[in-house]
Amino acid sequence: MLKEEICKLREKLNDSILNGQDYERTYQISIELDQLIAEYYKTEMNLSKTKRTRKEIKRKIENK
């Protein structure tokens, strides 16, 4: 879901730049894109941490 939103907003930003839209509008789109990317990485890091924690728990249980 976030990946799709990021792609759409990236395309919107590219169009804004190519079409010479007002700088403030282009800048606002850029900020929105940055926020989505940050949210995406935060989500991915949390998922990775959860998976790593589950593997560690499983490994501890198996070693008992």
C-alpha positions as semicolon CSV with decimal commas, in nm:
position;residue;x (nm);y (nm);z (nm)
1;M;0,000;0,000;0,000
2;L;0,268;0,250;0,100
3;K;0,481;0,150;-0,196
4;E;0,194;0,232;-0,431
5;E;0,136;0,569;-0,265
6;I;0,507;0,647;-0,286
7;C;0,515;0,560;-0,657
8;K;0,209;0,777;-0,730
9;L;0,347;1,071;-0,536
10;R;0,690;1,032;-0,699
11;E;0,523;1,047;-1,039
12;K;0,325;1,353;-0,930
13;L;0,648;1,520;-0,817
14;N;0,822;1,438;-1,145
15;D;0,528;1,581;-1,341
16;S;0,534;1,893;-1,127
17;I;0,902;1,946;-1,200
18;L;0,876;1,870;-1,570
19;N;0,573;2,095;-1,617
20;G;0,733;2,384;-1,429
21;Q;0,462;2,410;-1,166
22;D;0,491;2,664;-0,889
23;Y;0,792;2,599;-0,664
24;E;0,580;2,595;-0,348
25;R;0,356;2,320;-0,490
26;T;0,656;2,115;-0,601
27;Y;0,815;2,162;-0,260
28;Q;0,496;2,053;-0,082
29;I;0,475;1,735;-0,291
30;S;0,841;1,667;-0,209
31;I;0,771;1,701;0,164
32;E;0,473;1,465;0,140
33;L;0,688;1,214;-0,047
34;D;0,962;1,235;0,217
35;Q;0,707;1,170;0,490
36;L;0,569;0,864;0,312
37;I;0,917;0,726;0,254
38;A;1,003;0,777;0,623
39;E;0,680;0,600;0,722
40;Y;0,762;0,314;0,484
41;Y;1,110;0,262;0,630
42;K;0,978;0,286;0,985
43;T;0,724;0,014;0,906
44;E;0,985;-0,203;0,735
45;M;1,226;-0,169;1,026
46;N;0,954;-0,264;1,274
47;L;0,863;-0,572;1,068
48;S;1,226;-0,671;1,045
49;K;1,271;-0,630;1,420
50;T;0,959;-0,839;1,488
51;K;1,081;-1,118;1,258
52;R;1,425;-1,112;1,417
53;T;1,273;-1,128;1,766
54;R;1,051;-1,422;1,668
55;K;1,351;-1,609;1,529
56;E;1,548;-1,546;1,848
57;I;1,260;-1,673;2,064
58;K;1,220;-1,981;1,846
59;R;1,594;-2,049;1,863
60;K;1,592;-2,021;2,245
61;I;1,297;-2,262;2,270
62;E;1,468;-2,512;2,041
63;N;1,792;-2,499;2,241
64;K;1,623;-2,592;2,569
